[in-house]
Amino acid sequence: MTGPEGRRALAESRGKRPGAEYEKLAAKLREAITSGEFGSGDRLPSEESLAGTYGVSRGTVRQALAVLRANGLVTSRRGTRRVILGTARTQSFFELLSFSGWAHSIGEDPGSRTVAVEHRVALPLECEQLQLASGSRIYQVVRLRTLSRVPVMLERAIYPEQIGKLVADLPPEATSHASPLLDAGVVFADADHTVDLVEADGDDARHLGCVEGSPLLRERRRVTDPASTPLLWSDDRFLPGTVSFTVHNSVASTALSRRRG
């Protein structure tokens, strides 16, 4: 939902108290799964059935199931019902998408300031990553992310035009972009992460307070919706010593977690 209705929902979400409807439903379903109401390996009821049981819309059910899928509790393929993977909850790809959610989970006070928004024609690599036709327009949003008011990371996010319009309407000091986008019906389902080192450029040095050319930890993210349509491609650069990443593998799921320091 990225037209006028999406923008309207995004505007309404700014005044909502914490705890969107889909988050509440996700918590209820998680509790039902962990209590054994749905057995491991079983299929969940259909979206229509869950909507009727919990008195919510199918859109809310779909968003809640996306959260559970990202947390490694359920899985699905297009055209089939979700299957219960297990009950162990780990820090997941979904949580890694949200810097603010991760910060809150470790007791930190996250902050954010948008330093630049650019609406322009996508570069060839950006078209490739977002599966856009040549000449398509995108939004690039650059944000400084902080923990307890201390600069930690500079985020350069590239969005397809229809998603970028929603992000560009958010206030510059908005702590989270992921939550209001979800409230507007933009569902983050999967992400690919590449972590490496890169030399700080002039923008990195100016906003992070480091020396130009000094090493930064870089995380590049490509995020897709449940239909595998790219929603975001981002280049996030962290100051050394502020975060580390850990990958946990199991037969049920693979989780990439972020740690402080």
NULUMPA-813315 format. One record per residue (C-alpha): x, y, z; residue in three letters; residue number from 0. Coordinates in steps of 0.25 Angstrom, whole numbers. Each point is the difference from the previous one (the first is absolute). Layout:
# residues N
px:py:pz:type:seq
X:Y:Z:ALA:NUM
...
***
This chain:
# residues 261
px:py:pz:type:seq
0:0:0:MET:0
8:12:-5:THR:1
-10:9:-6:GLY:2
-9:11:7:PRO:3
-5:-11:9:GLU:4
14:-3:4:GLY:5
4:14:3:ARG:6
-13:2:8:ARG:7
3:-12:8:ALA:8
15:5:2:LEU:9
-5:13:5:ALA:10
-10:-6:10:GLU:11
11:-9:5:SER:12
8:11:5:ARG:13
-11:3:11:GLY:14
-1:-14:4:LYS:15
5:-5:13:ARG:16
11:-11:0:PRO:17
-6:-14:-3:GLY:18
-6:0:-14:ALA:19
-11:-10:-2:GLU:20
8:-10:-8:TYR:21
11:0:11:GLU:22
-11:-4:10:LYS:23
-5:-11:-9:LEU:24
15:-5:-2:ALA:25
1:0:15:ALA:26
-12:-8:2:LYS:27
3:-10:-11:LEU:28
15:-2:5:ARG:29
-6:-3:14:GLU:30
-10:-10:-6:ALA:31
12:-7:-8:ILE:32
9:0:13:THR:33
-11:-6:8:SER:34
-1:-11:-10:GLY:35
-14:4:-5:GLU:36
6:-3:-14:PHE:37
9:-11:-1:GLY:38
14:1:-6:SER:39
-1:-4:-15:GLY:40
-15:3:0:ASP:41
-6:10:-9:ARG:42
-6:12:5:LEU:43
-15:4:-3:PRO:44
-3:8:-12:SER:45
1:15:0:GLU:46
-15:1:-1:GLU:47
-2:-10:12:SER:48
10:8:8:LEU:49
-6:13:-3:ALA:50
-14:-5:5:GLY:51
6:-7:12:THR:52
7:13:5:TYR:53
-10:10:-6:GLY:54
10:7:-9:VAL:55
2:3:-15:SER:56
8:-9:-9:ARG:57
10:11:-2:GLY:58
3:0:15:THR:59
1:-15:0:VAL:60
10:0:-12:ARG:61
9:10:7:GLN:62
0:-8:13:ALA:63
3:-12:-7:LEU:64
12:7:-7:ALA:65
5:3:14:VAL:66
-1:-14:4:LEU:67
7:-5:-13:ARG:68
11:10:2:ALA:69
2:-5:14:ASN:70
2:-14:-5:GLY:71
-13:-5:6:LEU:72
-7:-3:-13:VAL:73
3:-2:-14:THR:74
-8:0:-13:SER:75
1:-1:-15:ARG:76
-9:8:-9:ARG:77
-14:-7:-2:GLY:78
2:-8:13:THR:79
-4:2:15:ARG:80
11:3:10:ARG:81
7:-12:7:VAL:82
4:1:14:ILE:83
15:-1:1:LEU:84
3:0:15:GLY:85
-2:8:13:THR:86
13:6:3:ALA:87
1:15:-3:ARG:88
13:6:-3:THR:89
4:14:-5:GLN:90
-4:-1:-14:SER:91
2:6:-14:PHE:92
-13:8:3:PHE:93
6:6:12:GLU:94
13:3:-7:LEU:95
-8:8:-10:LEU:96
-4:9:11:SER:97
11:7:7:PHE:98
-9:7:10:SER:99
-7:-13:4:GLY:100
14:-7:2:TRP:101
5:12:8:ALA:102
-13:0:9:HIS:103
2:-15:2:SER:104
14:2:7:ILE:105
-4:12:8:GLY:106
6:11:-9:GLU:107
-7:13:-4:ASP:108
0:0:-15:PRO:109
0:13:-8:GLY:110
-1:4:-14:SER:111
2:13:-9:ARG:112
-3:0:-15:THR:113
12:8:-6:VAL:114
-4:-1:-14:ALA:115
-11:-5:-9:VAL:116
2:0:-15:GLU:117
-10:-4:-11:HIS:118
7:-4:-13:ARG:119
2:-9:-11:VAL:120
6:-14:5:ALA:121
14:-4:-3:LEU:122
2:-13:-8:PRO:123
4:-7:13:LEU:124
-12:5:7:GLU:125
-9:-5:-11:CYS:126
6:-13:1:GLU:127
-1:-1:15:GLN:128
-15:5:0:LEU:129
-4:-7:-13:GLN:130
-4:13:-7:LEU:131
0:3:-14:ALA:132
11:10:-5:SER:133
-4:14:2:GLY:134
-9:-3:12:SER:135
0:10:11:ARG:136
4:-3:14:ILE:137
1:7:14:TYR:138
13:0:7:GLN:139
-1:3:15:VAL:140
12:3:9:VAL:141
-1:-1:15:ARG:142
9:1:11:LEU:143
-3:-11:11:ARG:144
4:2:15:THR:145
0:-8:12:LEU:146
-2:8:13:SER:147
2:13:-9:ARG:148
14:-5:-4:VAL:149
2:-2:-15:PRO:150
1:-15:-4:VAL:151
-4:-2:-15:MET:152
-3:8:-13:LEU:153
-11:-7:-8:GLU:154
-1:2:-15:ARG:155
-14:-6:-4:ALA:156
-4:-1:-14:ILE:157
-16:-2:-2:TYR:158
-8:-2:-13:PRO:159
-8:12:-2:GLU:160
-13:-4:5:GLN:161
6:-4:14:ILE:162
9:12:0:GLY:163
-11:9:-1:LYS:164
-5:-5:13:LEU:165
13:1:7:VAL:166
3:14:-5:ALA:167
-13:4:7:ASP:168
5:-4:13:LEU:169
6:11:10:PRO:170
15:1:0:PRO:171
1:-4:14:GLU:172
-9:-13:-1:ALA:173
7:-11:8:THR:174
-5:-11:-9:SER:175
-4:-1:-14:HIS:176
-3:-15:0:ALA:177
-12:1:9:SER:178
-8:11:-7:PRO:179
3:-7:-13:LEU:180
-6:-13:6:LEU:181
-12:8:5:ASP:182
-2:5:-15:ALA:183
0:-15:-5:GLY:184
14:-1:-4:VAL:185
4:-14:4:VAL:186
15:-3:2:PHE:187
2:-15:-1:ALA:188
14:-4:-4:ASP:189
14:6:0:ALA:190
13:-3:-6:ASP:191
12:6:8:HIS:192
15:2:-4:THR:193
9:5:11:VAL:194
14:5:-3:ASP:195
10:12:2:LEU:196
0:13:-8:VAL:197
8:13:1:GLU:198
-7:12:6:ALA:199
-4:10:-11:ASP:200
-2:15:2:GLY:201
-14:-2:4:ASP:202
3:-11:10:ASP:203
11:9:6:ALA:204
-9:12:2:ARG:205
-12:-7:6:HIS:206
7:-11:8:LEU:207
12:9:5:GLY:208
10:-10:-5:CYS:209
13:2:-9:VAL:210
-3:-1:-15:GLU:211
7:-13:-5:GLY:212
-2:-7:13:SER:213
-6:-14:1:PRO:214
-15:-1:2:LEU:215
-8:-13:2:LEU:216
-10:0:-12:ARG:217
-13:-8:-1:GLU:218
-8:0:-13:ARG:219
-14:-4:1:ARG:220
-10:-4:-12:ARG:221
-14:-2:6:VAL:222
-12:-6:-7:THR:223
-15:-2:2:ASP:224
-7:-14:1:PRO:225
0:0:-15:ALA:226
15:2:-1:SER:227
-2:14:-5:THR:228
12:9:4:PRO:229
-4:11:10:LEU:230
13:6:4:LEU:231
15:-1:-3:TRP:232
9:7:11:SER:233
14:2:3:ASP:234
2:2:15:ASP:235
13:4:6:ARG:236
4:-2:14:PHE:237
11:6:9:LEU:238
10:-11:4:PRO:239
-3:-6:14:GLY:240
-14:5:0:THR:241
-7:-13:-5:VAL:242
3:-15:-4:SER:243
-8:-10:-8:PHE:244
-2:-15:4:THR:245
-6:-10:-9:VAL:246
-8:-12:6:HIS:247
-3:-12:-8:ASN:248
-10:-11:3:SER:249
-9:-10:-7:VAL:250
-12:9:2:ALA:251
6:14:-3:SER:252
12:9:-2:THR:253
0:12:8:ALA:254
10:12:-2:LEU:255
1:8:13:SER:256
7:13:3:ARG:257
7:3:13:ARG:258
5:12:7:ARG:259
14:3:1:GLY:260
***
